[in-house]
Amino acid sequence: MSKFDTALKKYIDIFLNQEMYFVNDLKNTALFAQLPNNTEANEIRMKLSAMNDKEIGHHALLEEVIQHILHLNVDERIQQGDLSVVEDIASLTAHGKSYHLLAFASAFCNLHKPEAFPVYSNQHEDFYKRYIKEQNLSLDPEKINTYEVFSKALNDLVQRLGLTGKMNYLQLRKFGWLYAETVVNETNT
């Protein structure tokens, strides 16, 4: 077992014994279950407000994102678990500028259907680049900021470590938030 695999296993074991990081996510999941459709601007606004996405707030894109989601008519694709809907939601042009809101779009879809949509975070790019290289995956680590490559790398990790049924995508997101950088740093020494 490589140094990377050993560190990863160590922190997964620590993480599985923690529950305190999920309160807000559980509330958002409940809200999205109460408002499963994306055909009314006010319902989308409520969901986006609950998510409180930093990029959307920083760029003042709330109304543009609402209109974008309404225009895309995403409900059927989300219910089918169509991963391509994430990139479609993520790609937005507003105020004459193009945005790629992948973290937001993946979280939005995950809150609708948590078992189908992994949650992307650019904070974990180094972790997944390292994972792709360590495991010799047939993925381009430099394209980890695309949902397809990210999802394949994450799903390989889940399967390789026997985490299927033990950690859902929300838990994996939190694991990355808490420990991905630590795993990379520990294996670089």
PyMOL commands that place a pseudoatom at each C-alpha (Angstrom):
pseudoatom trace, name=CA, resn=MET, resi=1, chain=A, elem=C, hetatm=0, pos=[0.000, 0.000, 0.000]
pseudoatom trace, name=CA, resn=SER, resi=2, chain=A, elem=C, hetatm=0, pos=[1.435, 3.386, -0.999]
pseudoatom trace, name=CA, resn=LYS, resi=3, chain=A, elem=C, hetatm=0, pos=[1.987, 6.266, 1.419]
pseudoatom trace, name=CA, resn=PHE, resi=4, chain=A, elem=C, hetatm=0, pos=[-0.988, 8.028, -0.209]
pseudoatom trace, name=CA, resn=ASP, resi=5, chain=A, elem=C, hetatm=0, pos=[-3.303, 5.015, 0.254]
pseudoatom trace, name=CA, resn=THR, resi=6, chain=A, elem=C, hetatm=0, pos=[-2.216, 4.611, 3.882]
pseudoatom trace, name=CA, resn=ALA, resi=7, chain=A, elem=C, hetatm=0, pos=[-2.901, 8.265, 4.706]
pseudoatom trace, name=CA, resn=LEU, resi=8, chain=A, elem=C, hetatm=0, pos=[-6.235, 8.169, 2.883]
pseudoatom trace, name=CA, resn=LYS, resi=9, chain=A, elem=C, hetatm=0, pos=[-7.392, 5.093, 4.810]
pseudoatom trace, name=CA, resn=LYS, resi=10, chain=A, elem=C, hetatm=0, pos=[-6.273, 6.622, 8.124]
pseudoatom trace, name=CA, resn=TYR, resi=11, chain=A, elem=C, hetatm=0, pos=[-8.313, 9.807, 7.627]
pseudoatom trace, name=CA, resn=ILE, resi=12, chain=A, elem=C, hetatm=0, pos=[-11.371, 7.994, 6.301]
pseudoatom trace, name=CA, resn=ASP, resi=13, chain=A, elem=C, hetatm=0, pos=[-11.432, 5.940, 9.512]
pseudoatom trace, name=CA, resn=ILE, resi=14, chain=A, elem=C, hetatm=0, pos=[-11.226, 9.142, 11.592]
pseudoatom trace, name=CA, resn=PHE, resi=15, chain=A, elem=C, hetatm=0, pos=[-13.917, 10.838, 9.508]
pseudoatom trace, name=CA, resn=LEU, resi=16, chain=A, elem=C, hetatm=0, pos=[-16.448, 8.019, 9.717]
pseudoatom trace, name=CA, resn=ASN, resi=17, chain=A, elem=C, hetatm=0, pos=[-16.643, 8.601, 13.481]
pseudoatom trace, name=CA, resn=GLN, resi=18, chain=A, elem=C, hetatm=0, pos=[-17.654, 12.291, 13.146]
pseudoatom trace, name=CA, resn=GLU, resi=19, chain=A, elem=C, hetatm=0, pos=[-21.206, 13.576, 12.681]
pseudoatom trace, name=CA, resn=MET, resi=20, chain=A, elem=C, hetatm=0, pos=[-21.091, 17.254, 13.639]
pseudoatom trace, name=CA, resn=TYR, resi=21, chain=A, elem=C, hetatm=0, pos=[-20.484, 18.656, 10.156]
pseudoatom trace, name=CA, resn=PHE, resi=22, chain=A, elem=C, hetatm=0, pos=[-23.826, 17.790, 8.547]
pseudoatom trace, name=CA, resn=VAL, resi=23, chain=A, elem=C, hetatm=0, pos=[-26.536, 19.868, 10.285]
pseudoatom trace, name=CA, resn=ASN, resi=24, chain=A, elem=C, hetatm=0, pos=[-26.896, 22.605, 7.619]
pseudoatom trace, name=CA, resn=ASP, resi=25, chain=A, elem=C, hetatm=0, pos=[-26.638, 20.109, 4.753]
pseudoatom trace, name=CA, resn=LEU, resi=26, chain=A, elem=C, hetatm=0, pos=[-29.441, 18.015, 6.218]
pseudoatom trace, name=CA, resn=LYS, resi=27, chain=A, elem=C, hetatm=0, pos=[-31.652, 21.112, 6.467]
pseudoatom trace, name=CA, resn=ASN, resi=28, chain=A, elem=C, hetatm=0, pos=[-30.919, 21.986, 2.831]
pseudoatom trace, name=CA, resn=THR, resi=29, chain=A, elem=C, hetatm=0, pos=[-31.656, 18.414, 1.731]
pseudoatom trace, name=CA, resn=ALA, resi=30, chain=A, elem=C, hetatm=0, pos=[-35.029, 18.606, 3.493]
pseudoatom trace, name=CA, resn=LEU, resi=31, chain=A, elem=C, hetatm=0, pos=[-35.814, 21.942, 1.810]
pseudoatom trace, name=CA, resn=PHE, resi=32, chain=A, elem=C, hetatm=0, pos=[-34.961, 20.568, -1.639]
pseudoatom trace, name=CA, resn=ALA, resi=33, chain=A, elem=C, hetatm=0, pos=[-37.157, 17.513, -0.948]
pseudoatom trace, name=CA, resn=GLN, resi=34, chain=A, elem=C, hetatm=0, pos=[-40.051, 19.876, -0.144]
pseudoatom trace, name=CA, resn=LEU, resi=35, chain=A, elem=C, hetatm=0, pos=[-39.370, 21.889, -3.319]
pseudoatom trace, name=CA, resn=PRO, resi=36, chain=A, elem=C, hetatm=0, pos=[-38.286, 19.248, -5.848]
pseudoatom trace, name=CA, resn=ASN, resi=37, chain=A, elem=C, hetatm=0, pos=[-39.135, 21.202, -9.012]
pseudoatom trace, name=CA, resn=ASN, resi=38, chain=A, elem=C, hetatm=0, pos=[-37.363, 24.092, -10.675]
pseudoatom trace, name=CA, resn=THR, resi=39, chain=A, elem=C, hetatm=0, pos=[-40.209, 25.665, -12.607]
pseudoatom trace, name=CA, resn=GLU, resi=40, chain=A, elem=C, hetatm=0, pos=[-41.003, 28.590, -10.282]
pseudoatom trace, name=CA, resn=ALA, resi=41, chain=A, elem=C, hetatm=0, pos=[-38.548, 31.440, -9.746]
pseudoatom trace, name=CA, resn=ASN, resi=42, chain=A, elem=C, hetatm=0, pos=[-39.490, 31.899, -6.084]
pseudoatom trace, name=CA, resn=GLU, resi=43, chain=A, elem=C, hetatm=0, pos=[-38.866, 28.248, -5.256]
pseudoatom trace, name=CA, resn=ILE, resi=44, chain=A, elem=C, hetatm=0, pos=[-35.472, 28.331, -6.952]
pseudoatom trace, name=CA, resn=ARG, resi=45, chain=A, elem=C, hetatm=0, pos=[-34.705, 31.592, -5.113]
pseudoatom trace, name=CA, resn=MET, resi=46, chain=A, elem=C, hetatm=0, pos=[-35.501, 29.909, -1.773]
pseudoatom trace, name=CA, resn=LYS, resi=47, chain=A, elem=C, hetatm=0, pos=[-33.179, 27.011, -2.574]
pseudoatom trace, name=CA, resn=LEU, resi=48, chain=A, elem=C, hetatm=0, pos=[-30.360, 29.276, -3.747]
pseudoatom trace, name=CA, resn=SER, resi=49, chain=A, elem=C, hetatm=0, pos=[-30.735, 31.442, -0.663]
pseudoatom trace, name=CA, resn=ALA, resi=50, chain=A, elem=C, hetatm=0, pos=[-30.475, 28.377, 1.570]
pseudoatom trace, name=CA, resn=MET, resi=51, chain=A, elem=C, hetatm=0, pos=[-27.374, 27.215, -0.301]
pseudoatom trace, name=CA, resn=ASN, resi=52, chain=A, elem=C, hetatm=0, pos=[-25.791, 30.675, 0.064]
pseudoatom trace, name=CA, resn=ASP, resi=53, chain=A, elem=C, hetatm=0, pos=[-23.216, 29.990, -2.651]
pseudoatom trace, name=CA, resn=LYS, resi=54, chain=A, elem=C, hetatm=0, pos=[-20.227, 32.326, -2.314]
pseudoatom trace, name=CA, resn=GLU, resi=55, chain=A, elem=C, hetatm=0, pos=[-19.552, 32.660, -6.044]
pseudoatom trace, name=CA, resn=ILE, resi=56, chain=A, elem=C, hetatm=0, pos=[-23.139, 33.557, -6.853]
pseudoatom trace, name=CA, resn=GLY, resi=57, chain=A, elem=C, hetatm=0, pos=[-23.173, 36.093, -4.036]
pseudoatom trace, name=CA, resn=HIS, resi=58, chain=A, elem=C, hetatm=0, pos=[-19.747, 37.515, -4.851]
pseudoatom trace, name=CA, resn=HIS, resi=59, chain=A, elem=C, hetatm=0, pos=[-20.653, 38.097, -8.498]
pseudoatom trace, name=CA, resn=ALA, resi=60, chain=A, elem=C, hetatm=0, pos=[-24.262, 39.147, -7.717]
pseudoatom trace, name=CA, resn=LEU, resi=61, chain=A, elem=C, hetatm=0, pos=[-25.646, 36.433, -9.998]
pseudoatom trace, name=CA, resn=LEU, resi=62, chain=A, elem=C, hetatm=0, pos=[-28.714, 35.294, -8.062]
pseudoatom trace, name=CA, resn=GLU, resi=63, chain=A, elem=C, hetatm=0, pos=[-31.353, 36.438, -10.543]
pseudoatom trace, name=CA, resn=GLU, resi=64, chain=A, elem=C, hetatm=0, pos=[-29.256, 35.378, -13.545]
pseudoatom trace, name=CA, resn=VAL, resi=65, chain=A, elem=C, hetatm=0, pos=[-28.809, 31.874, -12.099]
pseudoatom trace, name=CA, resn=ILE, resi=66, chain=A, elem=C, hetatm=0, pos=[-32.541, 31.608, -11.395]
pseudoatom trace, name=CA, resn=GLN, resi=67, chain=A, elem=C, hetatm=0, pos=[-33.387, 32.525, -14.990]
pseudoatom trace, name=CA, resn=HIS, resi=68, chain=A, elem=C, hetatm=0, pos=[-30.664, 30.194, -16.290]
pseudoatom trace, name=CA, resn=ILE, resi=69, chain=A, elem=C, hetatm=0, pos=[-32.086, 27.233, -14.352]
pseudoatom trace, name=CA, resn=LEU, resi=70, chain=A, elem=C, hetatm=0, pos=[-35.634, 28.051, -15.459]
pseudoatom trace, name=CA, resn=HIS, resi=71, chain=A, elem=C, hetatm=0, pos=[-34.500, 28.276, -19.085]
pseudoatom trace, name=CA, resn=LEU, resi=72, chain=A, elem=C, hetatm=0, pos=[-32.659, 24.931, -18.950]
pseudoatom trace, name=CA, resn=ASN, resi=73, chain=A, elem=C, hetatm=0, pos=[-35.732, 23.014, -17.736]
pseudoatom trace, name=CA, resn=VAL, resi=74, chain=A, elem=C, hetatm=0, pos=[-33.542, 20.707, -15.614]
pseudoatom trace, name=CA, resn=ASP, resi=75, chain=A, elem=C, hetatm=0, pos=[-36.021, 18.675, -13.572]
pseudoatom trace, name=CA, resn=GLU, resi=76, chain=A, elem=C, hetatm=0, pos=[-36.280, 15.555, -15.732]
pseudoatom trace, name=CA, resn=ARG, resi=77, chain=A, elem=C, hetatm=0, pos=[-32.512, 15.398, -16.261]
pseudoatom trace, name=CA, resn=ILE, resi=78, chain=A, elem=C, hetatm=0, pos=[-31.845, 15.735, -12.533]
pseudoatom trace, name=CA, resn=GLN, resi=79, chain=A, elem=C, hetatm=0, pos=[-34.376, 13.007, -11.735]
pseudoatom trace, name=CA, resn=GLN, resi=80, chain=A, elem=C, hetatm=0, pos=[-32.745, 10.717, -14.305]
pseudoatom trace, name=CA, resn=GLY, resi=81, chain=A, elem=C, hetatm=0, pos=[-29.314, 11.348, -12.762]
pseudoatom trace, name=CA, resn=ASP, resi=82, chain=A, elem=C, hetatm=0, pos=[-28.014, 12.816, -16.032]
pseudoatom trace, name=CA, resn=LEU, resi=83, chain=A, elem=C, hetatm=0, pos=[-24.570, 14.076, -14.988]
pseudoatom trace, name=CA, resn=SER, resi=84, chain=A, elem=C, hetatm=0, pos=[-24.329, 16.340, -18.040]
pseudoatom trace, name=CA, resn=VAL, resi=85, chain=A, elem=C, hetatm=0, pos=[-26.925, 18.651, -16.475]
pseudoatom trace, name=CA, resn=VAL, resi=86, chain=A, elem=C, hetatm=0, pos=[-24.270, 19.804, -13.997]
pseudoatom trace, name=CA, resn=GLU, resi=87, chain=A, elem=C, hetatm=0, pos=[-22.043, 21.318, -16.697]
pseudoatom trace, name=CA, resn=ASP, resi=88, chain=A, elem=C, hetatm=0, pos=[-25.089, 22.901, -18.326]
pseudoatom trace, name=CA, resn=ILE, resi=89, chain=A, elem=C, hetatm=0, pos=[-26.105, 24.589, -15.072]
pseudoatom trace, name=CA, resn=ALA, resi=90, chain=A, elem=C, hetatm=0, pos=[-22.467, 25.535, -14.355]
pseudoatom trace, name=CA, resn=SER, resi=91, chain=A, elem=C, hetatm=0, pos=[-21.991, 27.318, -17.689]
pseudoatom trace, name=CA, resn=LEU, resi=92, chain=A, elem=C, hetatm=0, pos=[-23.522, 30.758, -17.401]
pseudoatom trace, name=CA, resn=THR, resi=93, chain=A, elem=C, hetatm=0, pos=[-23.031, 34.032, -19.243]
pseudoatom trace, name=CA, resn=ALA, resi=94, chain=A, elem=C, hetatm=0, pos=[-24.115, 37.158, -17.392]
pseudoatom trace, name=CA, resn=HIS, resi=95, chain=A, elem=C, hetatm=0, pos=[-23.156, 40.824, -17.562]
pseudoatom trace, name=CA, resn=GLY, resi=96, chain=A, elem=C, hetatm=0, pos=[-21.074, 40.053, -20.668]
pseudoatom trace, name=CA, resn=LYS, resi=97, chain=A, elem=C, hetatm=0, pos=[-18.893, 37.564, -18.791]
pseudoatom trace, name=CA, resn=SER, resi=98, chain=A, elem=C, hetatm=0, pos=[-18.730, 33.752, -18.848]
pseudoatom trace, name=CA, resn=TYR, resi=99, chain=A, elem=C, hetatm=0, pos=[-18.846, 31.820, -15.584]
pseudoatom trace, name=CA, resn=HIS, resi=100, chain=A, elem=C, hetatm=0, pos=[-18.171, 28.154, -14.804]
pseudoatom trace, name=CA, resn=LEU, resi=101, chain=A, elem=C, hetatm=0, pos=[-19.956, 27.566, -11.489]
pseudoatom trace, name=CA, resn=LEU, resi=102, chain=A, elem=C, hetatm=0, pos=[-19.159, 23.867, -11.184]
pseudoatom trace, name=CA, resn=ALA, resi=103, chain=A, elem=C, hetatm=0, pos=[-19.105, 23.708, -7.379]
pseudoatom trace, name=CA, resn=PHE, resi=104, chain=A, elem=C, hetatm=0, pos=[-22.494, 25.410, -7.190]
pseudoatom trace, name=CA, resn=ALA, resi=105, chain=A, elem=C, hetatm=0, pos=[-24.075, 23.352, -9.985]
pseudoatom trace, name=CA, resn=SER, resi=106, chain=A, elem=C, hetatm=0, pos=[-22.904, 20.031, -8.552]
pseudoatom trace, name=CA, resn=ALA, resi=107, chain=A, elem=C, hetatm=0, pos=[-24.136, 20.958, -5.048]
pseudoatom trace, name=CA, resn=PHE, resi=108, chain=A, elem=C, hetatm=0, pos=[-27.478, 22.118, -6.479]
pseudoatom trace, name=CA, resn=CYS, resi=109, chain=A, elem=C, hetatm=0, pos=[-27.979, 18.800, -8.277]
pseudoatom trace, name=CA, resn=ASN, resi=110, chain=A, elem=C, hetatm=0, pos=[-26.720, 16.821, -5.279]
pseudoatom trace, name=CA, resn=LEU, resi=111, chain=A, elem=C, hetatm=0, pos=[-29.286, 18.438, -3.010]
pseudoatom trace, name=CA, resn=HIS, resi=112, chain=A, elem=C, hetatm=0, pos=[-31.997, 17.301, -5.440]
pseudoatom trace, name=CA, resn=LYS, resi=113, chain=A, elem=C, hetatm=0, pos=[-30.648, 13.770, -5.855]
pseudoatom trace, name=CA, resn=PRO, resi=114, chain=A, elem=C, hetatm=0, pos=[-27.792, 13.075, -3.406]
pseudoatom trace, name=CA, resn=GLU, resi=115, chain=A, elem=C, hetatm=0, pos=[-27.181, 9.511, -4.523]
pseudoatom trace, name=CA, resn=ALA, resi=116, chain=A, elem=C, hetatm=0, pos=[-26.568, 10.519, -8.136]
pseudoatom trace, name=CA, resn=PHE, resi=117, chain=A, elem=C, hetatm=0, pos=[-24.476, 13.704, -8.115]
pseudoatom trace, name=CA, resn=PRO, resi=118, chain=A, elem=C, hetatm=0, pos=[-20.985, 14.030, -6.612]
pseudoatom trace, name=CA, resn=VAL, resi=119, chain=A, elem=C, hetatm=0, pos=[-20.167, 17.486, -5.247]
pseudoatom trace, name=CA, resn=TYR, resi=120, chain=A, elem=C, hetatm=0, pos=[-17.180, 19.213, -6.832]
pseudoatom trace, name=CA, resn=SER, resi=121, chain=A, elem=C, hetatm=0, pos=[-14.866, 21.617, -5.027]
pseudoatom trace, name=CA, resn=ASN, resi=122, chain=A, elem=C, hetatm=0, pos=[-11.815, 23.257, -6.538]
pseudoatom trace, name=CA, resn=GLN, resi=123, chain=A, elem=C, hetatm=0, pos=[-10.285, 23.060, -3.067]
pseudoatom trace, name=CA, resn=HIS, resi=124, chain=A, elem=C, hetatm=0, pos=[-9.739, 19.346, -3.744]
pseudoatom trace, name=CA, resn=GLU, resi=125, chain=A, elem=C, hetatm=0, pos=[-8.164, 19.582, -7.190]
pseudoatom trace, name=CA, resn=ASP, resi=126, chain=A, elem=C, hetatm=0, pos=[-4.676, 18.722, -5.910]
pseudoatom trace, name=CA, resn=PHE, resi=127, chain=A, elem=C, hetatm=0, pos=[-6.047, 15.701, -4.056]
pseudoatom trace, name=CA, resn=TYR, resi=128, chain=A, elem=C, hetatm=0, pos=[-7.778, 14.299, -7.154]
pseudoatom trace, name=CA, resn=LYS, resi=129, chain=A, elem=C, hetatm=0, pos=[-4.881, 15.111, -9.465]
pseudoatom trace, name=CA, resn=ARG, resi=130, chain=A, elem=C, hetatm=0, pos=[-2.654, 13.171, -7.093]
pseudoatom trace, name=CA, resn=TYR, resi=131, chain=A, elem=C, hetatm=0, pos=[-5.180, 10.338, -6.863]
pseudoatom trace, name=CA, resn=ILE, resi=132, chain=A, elem=C, hetatm=0, pos=[-5.446, 10.050, -10.675]
pseudoatom trace, name=CA, resn=LYS, resi=133, chain=A, elem=C, hetatm=0, pos=[-1.665, 9.871, -10.966]
pseudoatom trace, name=CA, resn=GLU, resi=134, chain=A, elem=C, hetatm=0, pos=[-1.159, 7.491, -8.006]
pseudoatom trace, name=CA, resn=GLN, resi=135, chain=A, elem=C, hetatm=0, pos=[-3.781, 5.069, -9.298]
pseudoatom trace, name=CA, resn=ASN, resi=136, chain=A, elem=C, hetatm=0, pos=[-2.740, 5.395, -12.957]
pseudoatom trace, name=CA, resn=LEU, resi=137, chain=A, elem=C, hetatm=0, pos=[-6.285, 6.180, -14.026]
pseudoatom trace, name=CA, resn=SER, resi=138, chain=A, elem=C, hetatm=0, pos=[-6.950, 6.764, -17.711]
pseudoatom trace, name=CA, resn=LEU, resi=139, chain=A, elem=C, hetatm=0, pos=[-8.077, 10.316, -16.928]
pseudoatom trace, name=CA, resn=ASP, resi=140, chain=A, elem=C, hetatm=0, pos=[-6.315, 13.603, -17.582]
pseudoatom trace, name=CA, resn=PRO, resi=141, chain=A, elem=C, hetatm=0, pos=[-5.552, 15.077, -14.148]
pseudoatom trace, name=CA, resn=GLU, resi=142, chain=A, elem=C, hetatm=0, pos=[-5.364, 18.543, -15.713]
pseudoatom trace, name=CA, resn=LYS, resi=143, chain=A, elem=C, hetatm=0, pos=[-9.084, 18.259, -16.563]
pseudoatom trace, name=CA, resn=ILE, resi=144, chain=A, elem=C, hetatm=0, pos=[-10.145, 17.606, -12.970]
pseudoatom trace, name=CA, resn=ASN, resi=145, chain=A, elem=C, hetatm=0, pos=[-12.127, 20.862, -13.138]
pseudoatom trace, name=CA, resn=THR, resi=146, chain=A, elem=C, hetatm=0, pos=[-14.605, 19.201, -15.508]
pseudoatom trace, name=CA, resn=TYR, resi=147, chain=A, elem=C, hetatm=0, pos=[-17.494, 17.302, -13.995]
pseudoatom trace, name=CA, resn=GLU, resi=148, chain=A, elem=C, hetatm=0, pos=[-16.914, 14.196, -16.084]
pseudoatom trace, name=CA, resn=VAL, resi=149, chain=A, elem=C, hetatm=0, pos=[-13.289, 13.721, -14.996]
pseudoatom trace, name=CA, resn=PHE, resi=150, chain=A, elem=C, hetatm=0, pos=[-14.026, 14.677, -11.391]
pseudoatom trace, name=CA, resn=SER, resi=151, chain=A, elem=C, hetatm=0, pos=[-16.981, 12.250, -11.165]
pseudoatom trace, name=CA, resn=LYS, resi=152, chain=A, elem=C, hetatm=0, pos=[-14.987, 9.372, -12.646]
pseudoatom trace, name=CA, resn=ALA, resi=153, chain=A, elem=C, hetatm=0, pos=[-12.060, 9.964, -10.288]
pseudoatom trace, name=CA, resn=LEU, resi=154, chain=A, elem=C, hetatm=0, pos=[-14.330, 10.203, -7.251]
pseudoatom trace, name=CA, resn=ASN, resi=155, chain=A, elem=C, hetatm=0, pos=[-16.306, 7.106, -8.204]
pseudoatom trace, name=CA, resn=ASP, resi=156, chain=A, elem=C, hetatm=0, pos=[-13.057, 5.186, -8.712]
pseudoatom trace, name=CA, resn=LEU, resi=157, chain=A, elem=C, hetatm=0, pos=[-11.975, 6.247, -5.219]
pseudoatom trace, name=CA, resn=VAL, resi=158, chain=A, elem=C, hetatm=0, pos=[-15.299, 5.133, -3.733]
pseudoatom trace, name=CA, resn=GLN, resi=159, chain=A, elem=C, hetatm=0, pos=[-15.096, 1.747, -5.407]
pseudoatom trace, name=CA, resn=ARG, resi=160, chain=A, elem=C, hetatm=0, pos=[-11.373, 1.184, -4.774]
pseudoatom trace, name=CA, resn=LEU, resi=161, chain=A, elem=C, hetatm=0, pos=[-11.695, 1.914, -1.062]
pseudoatom trace, name=CA, resn=GLY, resi=162, chain=A, elem=C, hetatm=0, pos=[-14.863, -0.112, -0.615]
pseudoatom trace, name=CA, resn=LEU, resi=163, chain=A, elem=C, hetatm=0, pos=[-16.858, 2.967, 0.403]
pseudoatom trace, name=CA, resn=THR, resi=164, chain=A, elem=C, hetatm=0, pos=[-19.932, 2.120, -1.671]
pseudoatom trace, name=CA, resn=GLY, resi=165, chain=A, elem=C, hetatm=0, pos=[-22.841, 2.180, 0.757]
pseudoatom trace, name=CA, resn=LYS, resi=166, chain=A, elem=C, hetatm=0, pos=[-20.616, 3.490, 3.580]
pseudoatom trace, name=CA, resn=MET, resi=167, chain=A, elem=C, hetatm=0, pos=[-20.274, 7.124, 2.513]
pseudoatom trace, name=CA, resn=ASN, resi=168, chain=A, elem=C, hetatm=0, pos=[-22.639, 9.100, 0.325]
pseudoatom trace, name=CA, resn=TYR, resi=169, chain=A, elem=C, hetatm=0, pos=[-21.601, 11.990, -1.911]
pseudoatom trace, name=CA, resn=LEU, resi=170, chain=A, elem=C, hetatm=0, pos=[-22.422, 14.524, 0.779]
pseudoatom trace, name=CA, resn=GLN, resi=171, chain=A, elem=C, hetatm=0, pos=[-20.146, 12.723, 3.244]
pseudoatom trace, name=CA, resn=LEU, resi=172, chain=A, elem=C, hetatm=0, pos=[-17.426, 12.462, 0.618]
pseudoatom trace, name=CA, resn=ARG, resi=173, chain=A, elem=C, hetatm=0, pos=[-17.679, 16.221, 0.087]
pseudoatom trace, name=CA, resn=LYS, resi=174, chain=A, elem=C, hetatm=0, pos=[-17.183, 16.798, 3.811]
pseudoatom trace, name=CA, resn=PHE, resi=175, chain=A, elem=C, hetatm=0, pos=[-14.326, 14.317, 3.940]
pseudoatom trace, name=CA, resn=GLY, resi=176, chain=A, elem=C, hetatm=0, pos=[-12.594, 16.258, 1.191]
pseudoatom trace, name=CA, resn=TRP, resi=177, chain=A, elem=C, hetatm=0, pos=[-13.234, 19.531, 2.954]
pseudoatom trace, name=CA, resn=LEU, resi=178, chain=A, elem=C, hetatm=0, pos=[-11.760, 18.228, 6.205]
pseudoatom trace, name=CA, resn=TYR, resi=179, chain=A, elem=C, hetatm=0, pos=[-8.956, 15.914, 5.100]
pseudoatom trace, name=CA, resn=ALA, resi=180, chain=A, elem=C, hetatm=0, pos=[-8.046, 16.031, 1.390]
pseudoatom trace, name=CA, resn=GLU, resi=181, chain=A, elem=C, hetatm=0, pos=[-5.346, 18.662, 1.828]
pseudoatom trace, name=CA, resn=THR, resi=182, chain=A, elem=C, hetatm=0, pos=[-4.001, 16.843, 4.887]
pseudoatom trace, name=CA, resn=VAL, resi=183, chain=A, elem=C, hetatm=0, pos=[-3.705, 13.589, 2.925]
pseudoatom trace, name=CA, resn=VAL, resi=184, chain=A, elem=C, hetatm=0, pos=[-1.826, 15.328, 0.112]
pseudoatom trace, name=CA, resn=ASN, resi=185, chain=A, elem=C, hetatm=0, pos=[0.467, 17.210, 2.519]
pseudoatom trace, name=CA, resn=GLU, resi=186, chain=A, elem=C, hetatm=0, pos=[1.182, 14.120, 4.597]
pseudoatom trace, name=CA, resn=THR, resi=187, chain=A, elem=C, hetatm=0, pos=[2.188, 12.114, 1.540]
pseudoatom trace, name=CA, resn=ASN, resi=188, chain=A, elem=C, hetatm=0, pos=[4.393, 14.887, 0.157]
pseudoatom trace, name=CA, resn=THR, resi=189, chain=A, elem=C, hetatm=0, pos=[6.743, 14.735, 3.152]
for i in range(1, 189): cmd.bond("trace and resi %d" % i, "trace and resi %d" % (i + 1))
show_as sticks, trace
zoom trace
